[in-house]
Amino acid sequence: MRSLRPDDQSACKTGATEGVTIMTDFNTLAERYVAVWNETDAARRKALIAETFAEDSFYVDPLMQAVGRDQLADLFVPLRIMVGDRELSLISMTSVFGTATDIELSELTLETFLPANPTSAEILRTLLNA
């Protein structure tokens, strides 16, 4: 996925290729990326995407693609589950076997859900140890 906006000089620098912005502050990128995934309000999520991603940002995986901020806004939908009186917030990650020589493995896609914040990580640890 192409990411941060070129005018965010605190976190980015222009690379050797003209017009290409390279993210150099990975902590900032991770924080902003997770914030977009965690935002439940569609309008606020769209605003976060506009603040974080370049207009020509894109996301491509074997199952889908999104080009531009509007399509990215439709892609980022957080998964939130109430566990008792606590909210579990998860983000999704899809993995594929790009170098598999077996046809079945080359077609396999794994989706995992990861805790989106420390509170969710603690809830999952508690559930696993119960």
N, C-alpha and C positions, 0 to 999 in steps of 0.2 A: 504494500500500500504506500503510495506517495503521501507525504504528510505535511509537516508544518509550513505555514505561510512564509513566503520569502521576506516579508517585511518584519518578521519577528527576529531581529538581529541578535537578541539576547540568547537565543537557543540555536540559531542556524548560521551557517556561512555558505557563501556561494562556492561551488566546486570548480574544478578546472574546466568543465563543460559549461559554456555560456547558458545562463538561464536555468541551470539545475541547482536546486537548493539541497544541501546535505544536512541532516539533523546531527548536531554534535553533542547535545545535552540529552542523553537518553533517559535520565530521570524525569526531566520535564516532559518529554514525549510520552513516557509511560503514564505519568500522572494525568496528562491531558487526555490520552487515549482512554484510560479507565473512567475518567470523569464523563466523557461522552457516552460510554457504554452504560454508566450508572444513572444517567439523567432520565427520569421517568416522564417529565413534561416534554412533549414533542417540540414546542416552540423554543424552549430553553435548550434542548438538545441540538436543534438546528442552529441556534446562536453559537453554541460551543463549537460546532463543526465549522462555522464561518470564521470563528476566532482561531481555530487550530489548523485547519486544512486548507491547502491552496485550492483555487477554483477548479483546476484541472486534476485534482487528486483522483486516484482510481484504486479499486480493490478487485483482485481477480483470484478466484480459486476454482477448482474443478467443477463446483456446483453452481456458481453464480459470479456475476461481476457487477460492479457499480462504478459509474464514471461521473465525476462531478459531485458537488456538495449535495444537491437534491437527492440523488440516488444513494449517496452515503447515509443521508438522514433516514432513509427507509431501511437501511441495512442494520443500523445500530439500535437494537431493541433489547434492553436488559431483562434478565430473568430474575424475578423477585418472588420469593416464597416465604410465607409466614410460618415460622416454627415456634409454636406457642405464642408468646408475646414479642418475639424477636423476628426481625426481618433478615432473611438470608438472600444476599445479592450475588449472582453468579455471572461470569462472562463466558462466552463460548470460544473454543479454539478448534479448528479443523486441521487434521493432519492427513497427509497422503504418502504413500510409498513411491516416490518418484523414480527410484532406481530398481524397483522389483523386476525380476526376470520372469516370475510366475504370473500368468495372466490374471489369476484370481487376486493376488496381492496387489497388482498394479491398478486394479479397479476398486480396491478397498479404501474407504474414507472413514477416519475415526473422528468423532466429535467428543471433546471433553469439556466439562464445565469446571471453571476455576473460581475460587473466591475472589470477589471484586474489591474487598476491603478487609482490614484486620478483624472486624467484628464477625464477618461471615466466615473467615478462616477459623476463628475460635468456636463458632457454632458447629462447624463441620468436625473439628477435633473432638468436641464434647460428644457429638453424635457417634463418632467412630469408637470412642472409648466407653460408651454406655453398654 
